[in-house]
Amino acid sequence: MFATSGAQAFASEMLRYNPFEQPEMRAVSRSKPGTTTAAASMELRGTVVDGQDSLANIGGEYYRLDHEVSGYRVVRIDNGSVTLSRGDNELVLTLHDDE
């Protein structure tokens, strides 16, 4: 038999947190009342902020400033958020880690 009491306690503590688990993604719309958006189908997975070379990973695809995403134009990329615009509608996608 193996001496597992200490090892089991250590393994149990390690399994409480999964470092590879992705945070929950939420889209927040700032569009006019009564308009519909593609927010439900777009999820922000990450951002890289580097001035004009900034990138946003939306739904597994990478976008730069002024690129089009589901009819919206990428107008701003910040740490953890992306602002999209279409006409008078503005859509902000954000990363959330609710732990």
LOTI-179342 format. One record per residue (C-alpha): residue in one letter; x, y, z. Coordinates in Angstrom, 2 decimals, always signed. Each point is the difference from the previous one (the first is absolute). Layout:
[pt A; [X; Y; Z]]
...
//
This chain:
[pt M; [+0.00; +0.00; +0.00]]
[pt F; [+1.04; +3.58; -0.56]]
[pt A; [+0.21; +2.76; +2.58]]
[pt T; [-2.49; +2.39; -1.55]]
[pt S; [-1.47; +2.14; +2.76]]
[pt G; [+2.37; +2.94; -0.58]]
[pt A; [+0.01; -0.45; -3.78]]
[pt Q; [-3.80; -0.22; -0.13]]
[pt A; [-0.38; +3.19; +2.01]]
[pt F; [+2.46; +1.78; -2.30]]
[pt A; [-1.74; -1.30; -3.16]]
[pt S; [-3.40; +0.94; +1.40]]
[pt E; [+1.18; +3.58; +0.62]]
[pt M; [+1.50; +0.21; -3.49]]
[pt L; [-3.23; -1.13; -1.69]]
[pt R; [-2.08; +2.81; +1.51]]
[pt Y; [+1.41; +2.47; -2.53]]
[pt N; [+0.53; -0.74; -3.67]]
[pt P; [+2.59; +2.45; -1.38]]
[pt F; [-1.05; -0.88; -3.57]]
[pt E; [-3.69; +0.78; +0.49]]
[pt Q; [-1.16; +2.88; -2.19]]
[pt P; [-1.75; +2.93; +1.67]]
[pt E; [-3.66; +0.65; -0.75]]
[pt M; [-0.45; +2.42; -2.90]]
[pt R; [-2.77; +2.59; -0.09]]
[pt A; [-1.04; +2.54; -2.58]]
[pt V; [-1.48; +3.31; +1.06]]
[pt S; [-1.97; +1.99; -2.57]]
[pt R; [-0.35; +3.78; -0.05]]
[pt S; [-2.35; +0.00; -2.96]]
[pt K; [-3.22; +1.95; -0.26]]
[pt P; [-3.07; -1.65; +1.58]]
[pt G; [-1.88; -2.23; -2.41]]
[pt T; [+3.01; -0.84; -2.16]]
[pt T; [+1.45; -3.47; -0.24]]
[pt T; [+3.70; -0.82; +0.02]]
[pt A; [+2.24; -2.96; -0.69]]
[pt A; [+1.34; +0.22; +3.57]]
[pt A; [-1.26; -3.44; +0.91]]
[pt S; [+2.08; -1.61; -2.76]]
[pt M; [+3.20; +2.01; +0.67]]
[pt E; [+2.21; -0.82; +2.95]]
[pt L; [+3.20; +1.78; +0.94]]
[pt R; [+2.71; -2.54; +0.77]]
[pt G; [+2.94; +2.36; +0.44]]
[pt T; [+1.72; +3.24; -0.92]]
[pt V; [+3.56; +1.10; -0.73]]
[pt V; [+0.42; +3.76; +0.36]]
[pt D; [+2.82; +1.52; -2.06]]
[pt G; [-1.23; +3.30; -1.46]]
[pt Q; [-0.94; -0.32; -3.67]]
[pt D; [+1.21; -3.64; +0.07]]
[pt S; [-2.51; -1.03; +2.70]]
[pt L; [-1.89; -3.28; -0.51]]
[pt A; [-3.29; -1.40; +1.25]]
[pt N; [-0.93; -3.68; -0.03]]
[pt I; [-3.75; -0.12; -0.61]]
[pt G; [-1.52; -3.43; -0.42]]
[pt G; [+3.42; -1.53; -0.71]]
[pt E; [+0.89; +2.45; -2.79]]
[pt Y; [+2.48; +2.89; +0.30]]
[pt Y; [-1.03; +3.54; -0.91]]
[pt R; [+1.85; +3.33; -0.14]]
[pt L; [-1.26; +3.53; +0.31]]
[pt D; [-2.35; +0.96; -2.85]]
[pt H; [-0.72; -3.66; -0.92]]
[pt E; [-3.60; -1.15; -0.43]]
[pt V; [-1.62; -2.56; +2.32]]
[pt S; [-3.59; -1.11; -0.76]]
[pt G; [-0.83; +3.37; -1.51]]
[pt Y; [+1.73; +1.98; +2.78]]
[pt R; [+3.28; +1.91; -0.34]]
[pt V; [+2.72; -0.41; +2.67]]
[pt V; [+0.50; +3.54; +1.32]]
[pt R; [+1.89; -0.60; +3.26]]
[pt I; [+2.01; -2.82; +1.61]]
[pt D; [+0.84; +0.23; +3.70]]
[pt N; [+1.27; -2.44; +2.63]]
[pt G; [-2.95; -2.37; +0.36]]
[pt S; [-2.48; +1.83; -2.22]]
[pt V; [-0.76; +0.86; -3.62]]
[pt T; [-2.32; +2.73; -1.27]]
[pt L; [-1.85; -0.65; -3.25]]
[pt S; [-2.12; +2.47; -1.95]]
[pt R; [-2.68; -0.23; -2.69]]
[pt G; [-1.81; +3.21; -0.90]]
[pt D; [-1.35; +1.49; +3.23]]
[pt N; [+0.41; -3.30; +1.88]]
[pt E; [+2.97; -0.67; +2.24]]
[pt L; [+0.79; -3.44; +1.38]]
[pt V; [+2.58; -0.70; +2.72]]
[pt L; [+1.27; -3.56; +0.42]]
[pt T; [+1.74; -0.68; +3.30]]
[pt L; [+1.90; -2.81; +1.70]]
[pt H; [-1.26; -0.98; +3.43]]
[pt D; [+1.59; -2.28; +2.58]]
[pt D; [-2.61; -0.45; +2.72]]
[pt E; [+2.16; -2.01; +2.40]]
//
